[in-house]
Amino acid sequence: MTAFALPARVARFPFPFPHETYRYSTNVEPAGTRAVTAAGSWGEDPVDVDEFYLGDLAERDRILGADPDRFQALPHMEAAQWETMTTLMRMLADAHPDRFSLARDGDRWHWRNGELGWDQSFVVGVADSLPEPPLRYIGRQVQEDVVLLDQREGALWGDAGLVTFAADWSLRFDVGMSFLQIHGPVPRVHEEGVIPRAQQFLMGLQAGQRYRRTNWTLTVDRRLDTATETYPDWGRDRRLLGEGPLADVGRRLHLRVEVQHLIRLGASNAILFLIRTHLLPFEDVALVPEWAQRLHDILVELPDDMADYKGIARTRGPGIDWLRAHTGVNA
């Protein structure tokens, strides 16, 4: 099947395994260029707007309504919140000028979100010129989760964020932790020094520099919110997937890929960490034979400790079985 015959959701999916062998690493690369896959390409803009925009934001508002603590900001992150808001507004307006606009007249800014029908004037730094904190305001208008890293005392600290689509972690638990503490549970990388090296790299970013990386796991059904707080809602499906019909696995089990952007802000010196979650069911992955084979091989080769950390110890077996039964993969 050629790329031209593939559904758009497949052609632009950020398939995360471009190489013959997989090894856990930081896999960081400069942002701003399109990445080519066997099905198409993805990745020019740090903030992505696609056909799921309105649905994703409705889901974010539902989650925030049920759990307002998905937004966290320590008091000293106020300036970084404002800078993040105007930065993301500019990105949206530059990438989609037909749908978003940002104008400035002296201290007064004017923002228009044509997709949501929002029209707002504000003054940077004046809290009551917005209906809510600036990070929460802009976070409800992008599909990405947003985390802000403060740099001080020779380290990075996760001191603010709006995260409604976490993959088995909790912003409420992590806020205020150092970069090394946040990544404490990750196996293997500490012995290899990956996390300290990643922190040193990030602390060396200059204002305006942008990098990206991908991360992946598996999710049952198209569920964006798999945060620690909602484990009772989704954990059962992960445990029981293998007990259902194998034919259902292709429809229900999704390859979950995060496209993560890291951007150094100029005025506040914070690092803006954007996390966009993409979900593709195995039956769509199988439309690209090369993807099916690579995913199969990765699931087979992944060490048990990494499978446990990613939360796929119970789902990778059904995934492997489905790929072998319904695609032409070589075992």
N, C-alpha and C positions, 0 to 999 in steps of 0.2 A: 504494500500500500504506500503510495507516495504521500509526501507531506501535504500536498494540495487536497487530498481526499480526507484528511483527518479533521475531526471537529476542532474548532478554534481552541476549546479548553485544553485539548491535548497538544496542539501545535505550539502553544505558548507556555506550556507547563514547565517549570524549572527543574527538570530531571537532574538529580544531584550526583549522579555517578558517571562522570565523563571518561573515566580512565579504566584500564583493565583490572587494576587491583584497588581495593578500598582499604584505607588505613585512617584511623581517627586522627585528625589534625585540625589546625585552625583554618586551613584552606581559604585564606584571605586573599582577595585580589582587588585592584582598583575598580571603583564603580563607574558607571556612566557609559559602558559599552554593552552591546548586545551579545549575549552568550548563545552560541549555536548548539543545538541538540540534533539528534537523529530525526526529530519530528518537526522542528521549526526553530524559533529563537525566543528569547525573553530578556528583560532586565535593563532597559535603557534608563528608566526613571526610578529614583529611589522611592517615590510614592506612586503606587499603582492604582489605577481606577479601572475596574472592569465590570462585567455584567452582574457581579455579585455585590456591587457597591451598596445599593440601597438595602438589600437583605442583610449584609454583614453589619451595617450600622444600626439597623433595627434590632439585630441580635445583641449588639454592644449595649444599646440603650436598655434592652430588657435585663441584661445581666447587671448593669449599673443600678437599675431600679431595685433589683433584688439584693444587691450587695454593693453599696456605695464605696466600700473599702477597696474595691479594685482600683480606685484612684488613690495614690499616696504621694505626698510631697512634703519633705521636711522644710522648715521655715527658711533656711538659707538658700533654697533653690528658686526663690521668687523670680530673680532676674533671668535665670536659665529657662524658666517657664515661658516668660514673655518672648525671649529670643527664639525658643523652639516654635512658638506659635507663629511668629512672623516668618520664620524660615520655611515652615511647612506651607504656609499660605503662598509664599513666593513660588515654591516648587509646584504646587497645584496650578497656580495661575500661569506659570511658564509652560507647563506640560499640556494644559487643557484650557487655553484662553477662551474657548467658547462656552465653558461651563463655570469657570472660576475667575475672579478678578480681585486685585488688591491695588489700591491707590492711596497716595499720601499727600496731605496738604498741611505742611508744618507739623504740628504735634498730632494732628487728627488723621487717623487711618480709616479707610473704608473697605470692608470686605464683603464680597458677594459669593455665595455658594448657590449656583443655579440648580444643582442637582437636588438639594434639600430645600431650596427656596428661602435660604437664610440671607439676611442683609443686615450688616452690623457696622456701626461706627465706633471707634474706640481710641483711647489714648494709652500708649504703652506705659506701664507702670501705675496706671490709675485703676485700682481694682474694681470700683463700681461702674466703670465704663463697659464692663462685660457682665453677662448674666451669671457667670461661674468662673472659677480659676482658669487662667489661660491654657494650661496644659490639658485640663479636662475639656475645655471648649473646643480646642483644635483636635483633641483625641477622638471626639465624637464625630469628626468629619473625615477621618482617614481610616482605611481598612487595616493599617498597621497598628500593632501594639507599640507603645512608646515608653522607653526607659531613658532616664537621664543619669549619667555617671559624672559625679563631681571628682575633681582631681585635687588632692591635698595630702600632706604628710607622706609624700612619696608613694601614693597608692591611689586607686580608683575606688569610688564608693557609689553604690546604687541608691541614690537619695531621692528619687522621684520617678513616677511613672503612671501610666494608665494601661493596664493589662487585663483584657477580658478573654483572650484566646490563648492562655498559657498551656503548654504541653507538659502536664504533670509537675508543675511548680507553683509557687505562690508569691506574688509581689508583696502581699501583706507581711509574709514571713521574712522575705529577703530585704525589704527596704531598710536602709541604714547599714547594711553589711558591706564589707570590703569585697572587691572583685575576687580575691582569693577565697574568701569565706563562701561566697555565692557558689563558686565552682568546686567547693570541697567534696561533694559526693561523686564527682566524675571519676570513674576508674581509669587507670593506666596513665593519664596525662600528667599526674604529679611526678611519678617516677621518671618520666621523659622530660619534665620541665616545660611542658607545653603552656600551662596557664601562666606561670611567671613571665615567660617570653611573650605571650600574648599581651599581658598587661604592660610590659615595657614598650612593646610596639605601639599600643594605643596611646600611652602617655607621650610618645614622641610625635603624634599627629600634629600637624600645623593647622591653623585656622582655615577652614574651608575644605580641607582634605576629606575625601570620601572613599571608603572601602566597603566591600561586601563579602559575605560568605553564605553558604547554605548549611542547613542542619536538617535532619530527617528523623522520622519515627513512623509508626503505624497507628492508625486510629480506626475504630469501628464506627461505621456510619459517618455522614458528613457533619461531625460534631466539632465545632471550633473551640468550645469551652471544655477543655479537659484539665482544668486547674485542680490543684490539690483539694480546694474547698468543695468541689462538686464531685469528688470521687464516688460517693454513693450513687450518683446519677448515671455514671458511665463505666464504673469499674466492673459491674456485673456482666455487661456485654463483652468486655474484654476477656473475662474468665470463661464465659460460656460459648464463645464463637465456635470453638472446635467441636462442641457437642451438637451443633445444628447441621443441616444438610451442607455438604461440601459445595454444592452448586450456588448456595447463597453467599459464599465467601467472596467471589468475584465482584458482587454488587455491594457488599457491606464493608469489606476491608479496604481501607484507603491508604495509599502512600501519602504521608503528611510531610510537606517540605516547607521549611521556613527560609525565606530570603531575608537575611539580616544586613542592614546597612549601618555603618558606623561613621559619624560625621562630626568633626570638631567644630564647635561653635566659636565664633570670634570674640564677642564681647564678654560672655560669661565664662569662657574657656571650658565649658562642660562638653561632654561627648554625648551626642544624640544617637541613641540606639533604637533603630526601627526594626520591627519583626513582622513581616507579612507572611501569613499562613496560607498555603495552597494545599488543597485536598484533591486527590484523583483516585477513583476506585480501581481495583486491580483489573477489572474488565476493560477499563480504558487504557491502563498501562499496557495491557496485552495487545492493543491495537498497533503497537510499535514492537515488533519482534525483538529488536536489539535491547529495548528497555526490559522486556519480560525476562530475557536471559540474564541481563545484568542484575536485576532485582533478585531473581532466584539465587544467583551466585553469592550476592552480598548476604542474603538471609542465611544461606548455608554456612558461609565462612565466618560470620560475625561471632566473636568470642562470647561465651555465656555471660561474663560479667558486664559486657557492653549491652547485651540483649536485656539483662535485668535492669540496668540503668535506664535504658530507653523505654522500658515498660512493654517490651514486645516478646517476653519469654513465652507467653501463652498464645500469642497470635502469629508468630512467625511460622510455626508448624503448619497450621491450616493454610497460611499463605503459600508456603512451599508446595503443599499438596495440591492446592488449586492450580498453581502455575504449571505443575507437571501434568495435571489431568486435562487442562483446558488450553494449553499453549504448546508450542513446539520446542520448549526448552530442553536442553540436554542436561540430564541429572549428573 
